[in-house]
Amino acid sequence: MRGVGVKNSGSILLAAALSLALLSIAGCYRDTLPPPVRDDVGFPFAQDGRLDPVVFGQMRSEWMASAYFDRGMHYQGSRFRVVSLAELIRQYQPEERWDAVLLECHDDYQGLLSLSDILKFDLMLALEMKLAPEVDRPAWLNPMVVIVPDGRGAPRKERFMTANIRELRFVRLTEYYAPLDRMAMKSMNAHLGGQAFKDNCLFCHSLKGIGGNKGTALLKAYDFSAKAEGPRFKKDFAAFHNRDNADKQDMEQFMDADTLRRIVVFLREVSRRS
């Protein structure tokens, strides 16, 4: 969650390259996806897993609310025009080759969704959004946005609120996380901290060559081998990621004090090995 606050001006249209692809086929939404074609022209993603954005224009869209989104952003009454990521997966079955979707964003944020989570929580992708007139919208909050439909019971995780998406690419989780997973942690706290880092921090703060580059490179900004750096890191986290910060980066809702402490233990171990 990241950006600088600006005032919302009504309906927010799909950003950058994807906007052109979708606008060029406006009015052509169909009730069903085109038939799947295996390893041939018409298959919606390339051999490297990149998804052809034109496929979204061939899908049925609908407007919906999301209490999950409104709670996470501390908004009310938000509305989204969405297409179903779950339906895309059910139709094209990318799990034959991949088991996750990498979400590349315009501001170098990098989201990641497992296919199992997409199907379990019936995740949607917002192509357009309408926010309440009084909302102070951060600059990063633009379509495409991951949306959790009401009643799905998804856990509170930042990955389910990824926004400003410019590209979707299918990946395998074992390959994506391999640089981090190769570092076997010595303690349970470090192991749990590593999992928490992957779930909450890697999207903005890359490590070992993976993840997003929107945020500060933490191992360069902090000397985790020094005892004083842990408290400084926690203080900076609280200052930048609280509910009232100007960038609407309320990461405190996803992590408690124990989780943050374990992340420090993990980063200290990674720093020591580096």
Helices and strands as residue ranges (DSSP letters): E 5-7, E 11-12, H 16-23, H 54-57, E 62-64, H 67-73, E 79-84, H 85-92, G 94-96, E 100-105, E 110-114, H 115-120, E 124-130, E 136-138, E 145-147, G 158-161, E 165-171, H 173-176, H 178-181, H 188-200, H 218-221, H 229-240, G 251-253, H 257-273
